Amino acid sequence: MQNQKLATLIAALSPAQQVVVEEFVRNLKDTNKPSITFRESLDEFKRKRPELLRLLAQ
């Protein structure tokens, strides 16, 4: 059920925003730090990919 809610939310985003979400999820998944928190991962993503976050904010 939760996956369906998430998919519905993502489907409502613009194509550019969906790309950003996909990149962020990849970043979460590919991190080499098993104990990294969501917040730390978000901060790292903001440092590495600020242009994608600007797209998401539009």
HELIX and SHEET records of a PDB file:
HELIX    1   1 GLN A    2  ALA A   11  1                                  10    
HELIX    2   2 PRO A   15  ASP A   30  1                                  16    
HELIX    3   3 PHE A   38  LYS A   48  1                                  11    
HELIX    4   4 PRO A   50  ALA A   57  1                                   8    
END                                                                             
